Amino acid sequence: MDILINSSNSTNANHFEQRIRASLENELDRFEERLTRVEVHLSDENSSKKSGPADKRCQMEARIKARDPVSVTHKADSYEQAIAGATGKLNNALEHTFGRLDNRQ
């Protein structure tokens, strides 16, 4: 499973890259054989010069083999919270998706 991390601010991507990879590998390891890639997009909704409530956004898209991708978004006050929230949402979404697929077979 490839993990691609993109950010409107390359400093943010570099700072969080190892934590994001470790978190995704830990949370999604049981799905690894079924995923080709996970893309992570970090952004600051208000720009990096201003601060505001829930202005940090983390969007994750999991590419599933032979299926449509699954995408989730989480906004929070910090990148750490946004990343953790999106990781949890992606884990839940994949459990739901694969649970439905496994029940059909």
SULFEN-V179013 format. One record per residue. N is the residue number from 1. OMEGA is omega in whole degrees, 0 to 359 (none if undefined). Layout:
# SULFEN-V179013
((N,OMEGA) (N,OMEGA))
This chain:
# SULFEN-V179013
((1,176) (2,176) (3,179) (4,182) (5,180) (6,178) (7,175) (8,178) (9,185) (10,177) (11,179) (12,181) (13,180) (14,182) (15,186) (16,188) (17,182) (18,179) (19,179) (20,180) (21,181) (22,180) (23,180) (24,179) (25,179) (26,184) (27,189) (28,185) (29,181) (30,179) (31,190) (32,182) (33,183) (34,182) (35,175) (36,185) (37,170) (38,178) (39,180) (40,179) (41,177) (42,177) (43,176) (44,186) (45,183) (46,187) (47,185) (48,182) (49,180) (50,177) (51,179) (52,180) (53,177) (54,181) (55,176) (56,186) (57,174) (58,178) (59,179) (60,178) (61,178) (62,176) (63,182) (64,179) (65,175) (66,179) (67,174) (68,179) (69,176) (70,183) (71,177) (72,178) (73,175) (74,176) (75,182) (76,180) (77,180) (78,177) (79,180) (80,180) (81,180) (82,179) (83,180) (84,179) (85,180) (86,178) (87,178) (88,179) (89,180) (90,177) (91,179) (92,180) (93,179) (94,175) (95,180) (96,181) (97,182) (98,175) (99,178) (100,181) (101,181) (102,179) (103,179) (104,186) (105,none))
